[in-house]
């Protein structure tokens, strides 16, 4: 199962690395069409038991499962994805969970992202998935006509304090607009290849 969904290669790179780097979002990457077709097909064909098994493995499998869930908009995984995001047990997979929540596009998803940011933005010593969570929340605010991200992005608010803190750890600064743009790019790309 891991070989079929997680480590299948494209241009010499395993799927999980292509997903993590967002390489498939570039029209210049030669394997984008093939990669995307396989991703869409696998997202539609993988069963819930297989997804649950992938969510129980290490970060590569969890990252891939998050993308497959998001691409196919399997909202029945909302609670599981939310629990995994809030637990932040492994690296890299949280961005895939945020992508899935952004794809689901409901108030319940915005609440999960808000809970995550409430928990992890005050931790200026941790660089986890705060950027991906903020980008997803900003997208949902635009879709839902809400303003839940405002309290995080106000001047000298939690986002600015977090950026200063992780900047001292050597992480580059990123703006809320950049994070929203990245989320929009991933979701709009998925929207272009899947049925609404």
C-alpha positions, 0 to 999 in steps of 0.5 A: 500500500505504501508503495502504491500511494506514498513512494510511487516515483515521478521523475525519480522523486517519490510522491510524498516529496513531490507533494511536500515540495509542491513541485506539481504546481509548476507547469514547467515540471515535465511530470505534472500531468502524469502525476496529477492524473495518478493523484486524482485516480488514487484519491478516488480509488483508495478506500477509507481503511487504507487511508486510515492505515496511512494516517497511522504510519509515519509522516510520509504516509500521513502527508500523502493521506492528507492530500488524497483526502483533500483532493477527494474531499472526504469530509468524513475524515475531518475529525481525524485530520483535526486531531492529527493537526492539533497533536502535531506528532510528526513533521511535514504532514500538517500542511497536508491536513491544512490543505484538506481542511481548506478543500472541505471549506466549511465553518467546522474546518475554520474552527479546527484551524483557529484552534490550531493557531490558538494553540501554536502561534503563542509558541514562538519557539516552534515552527510547525504548520502555523503558516499553512494553517493561517493560509487555509484559514484566510482562504476559508474566511474569503469563501465563507465571508468570515473574518476569523483570521483577523485577530491573528493577523492584526498589527503586532498580534500573534502572527507578528510575534510568532514571525519574530520568534521563529525568525530568531531561530533562523526561519524566514519571514512569510506574510499572511498574503503569501500563505493565502496565495499558496493555499489558493494555488494548491486548492485551485489546482485541485479544483481544476482537476476534480469535480466540485 
